Amino acid sequence: MPFANTLKRASSSAITVGVLASATMLAATTPASAATGQLTVCSRGDYASYVEFPARGGMTTNIVHRGQCQKFTGFGSSTAVESINVYGIHSPSTFWVQSGKFRPSRGGNVITYGSSAHAWASMPQI
């Protein structure tokens, strides 16, 4: 019976280590929750990306290169919902990825995935 208890403890420890390692990896790859007036853009696909704000005269974020994340601030604290368009760049082409909504008072994250042929994005929760 002592061997069975030792085996249970060892397997419980291994599971705990696995769960902690998974949580650490997830935290390292997920942008933090956005603050008021902030939008974080991450390019996880094989292309660079940027976000356009049509209601703000077509203002855009800077280009975020593939494999990088960048925080943009100064969007204010309005509770109004704004339309956003996400574009990808795979030189020399620029292409539409997806449209969505953004509420400055909540902030948000835009994360692009895939390839220029099959691009998609996760959008802020409004």
C-alpha positions as CSV (number, residue, x, y, z in Angstrom):
1,M,0.0,0.0,0.0
2,P,2.8,2.5,0.7
3,F,3.9,2.1,-3.0
4,A,0.3,3.0,-4.2
5,N,0.3,6.1,-2.0
6,T,3.7,7.2,-3.4
7,L,2.5,6.6,-6.9
8,K,-0.7,8.7,-6.2
9,R,1.4,11.6,-4.8
10,A,3.9,11.4,-7.8
11,S,1.1,11.4,-10.3
12,S,-0.7,14.3,-8.5
13,S,2.5,16.3,-8.5
14,A,3.0,15.7,-12.2
15,I,-0.5,16.8,-13.0
16,T,0.0,20.0,-10.9
17,V,3.2,20.8,-12.7
18,G,1.5,20.2,-16.1
19,V,-1.4,22.5,-15.3
20,L,0.9,25.2,-14.0
21,A,3.1,25.0,-17.1
22,S,0.1,25.2,-19.4
23,A,-1.2,28.3,-17.5
24,T,2.2,29.9,-17.7
25,M,2.3,29.3,-21.5
26,L,-1.2,30.6,-22.0
27,A,-0.4,33.8,-20.0
28,A,2.7,34.4,-22.0
29,T,0.8,34.2,-25.3
30,T,-2.3,36.1,-24.5
31,P,-2.4,39.9,-24.3
32,A,-3.5,41.3,-21.0
33,S,-7.0,42.8,-20.7
34,A,-7.1,46.2,-22.3
35,A,-7.5,49.3,-20.2
36,T,-9.9,52.1,-21.0
37,G,-9.0,53.9,-24.2
38,Q,-6.5,51.2,-25.2
39,L,-6.4,48.7,-28.1
40,T,-3.8,46.0,-28.3
41,V,-3.1,44.5,-31.7
42,C,-1.3,41.2,-32.1
43,S,-0.2,39.7,-35.4
44,R,-0.1,36.0,-34.9
45,G,-0.5,35.1,-38.6
46,D,2.1,35.0,-41.3
47,Y,1.4,38.7,-42.1
48,A,1.5,42.1,-40.5
49,S,-1.7,43.8,-39.5
50,Y,-3.3,47.1,-38.6
51,V,-6.7,48.5,-37.5
52,E,-8.7,51.2,-39.2
53,F,-11.3,53.4,-37.4
54,P,-13.8,54.7,-40.1
55,A,-15.7,56.9,-37.7
56,R,-12.5,58.7,-36.8
57,G,-11.8,59.8,-40.4
58,G,-10.1,56.6,-41.4
59,M,-7.5,56.9,-38.7
60,T,-5.3,53.7,-38.4
61,T,-3.0,52.1,-35.9
62,N,0.6,51.6,-36.8
63,I,1.5,48.4,-38.6
64,V,2.1,45.6,-36.2
65,H,4.6,43.1,-37.7
66,R,4.0,39.4,-37.6
67,G,4.8,37.8,-34.3
68,Q,4.5,41.1,-32.4
69,C,1.9,42.8,-30.2
70,Q,1.6,46.6,-29.8
71,K,-0.6,48.7,-27.5
72,F,-2.3,51.8,-28.8
73,T,-3.7,54.4,-26.4
74,G,-5.6,57.7,-26.5
75,F,-9.0,56.4,-27.8
76,G,-10.8,58.1,-24.9
77,S,-13.5,56.7,-22.6
78,S,-16.6,56.9,-24.7
79,T,-19.2,54.2,-24.2
80,A,-20.2,54.5,-27.9
81,V,-19.6,51.4,-30.0
82,E,-17.4,52.1,-33.0
83,S,-16.8,50.1,-36.2
84,I,-13.3,48.9,-36.9
85,N,-11.7,47.2,-39.9
86,V,-8.7,44.9,-39.6
87,Y,-6.3,44.7,-42.5
88,G,-3.3,42.5,-43.2
89,I,-0.2,43.2,-45.2
90,H,1.8,40.5,-47.0
91,S,4.1,42.5,-49.2
92,P,3.2,43.9,-51.6
93,S,-0.5,43.3,-51.0
94,T,-2.8,44.8,-48.4
95,F,-6.0,42.8,-47.7
96,W,-9.2,43.0,-45.6
97,V,-9.2,40.5,-42.7
98,Q,-12.4,41.2,-40.8
99,S,-14.6,44.0,-39.5
100,G,-15.8,44.3,-35.9
101,K,-16.7,46.7,-33.1
102,F,-14.7,48.5,-30.4
103,R,-16.0,50.4,-27.3
104,P,-13.2,52.8,-26.0
105,S,-14.5,52.7,-22.4
106,R,-13.8,48.9,-22.4
107,G,-10.6,48.8,-24.5
108,G,-9.9,45.6,-26.3
109,N,-7.6,43.3,-28.2
110,V,-7.4,42.4,-31.9
111,I,-5.5,39.3,-32.7
112,T,-4.9,38.2,-36.3
113,Y,-4.3,34.6,-37.3
114,G,-3.8,32.5,-40.4
115,S,-2.2,33.3,-43.7
116,S,-3.0,35.9,-46.3
117,A,-5.1,33.3,-48.1
118,H,-7.0,32.3,-45.0
119,A,-6.9,35.3,-42.6
120,W,-9.1,35.8,-39.6
121,A,-9.1,37.8,-36.3
122,S,-10.5,37.7,-32.8
123,M,-12.1,41.0,-32.0
124,P,-12.8,43.1,-28.8
125,Q,-15.8,42.1,-26.7
126,I,-18.1,45.0,-26.5
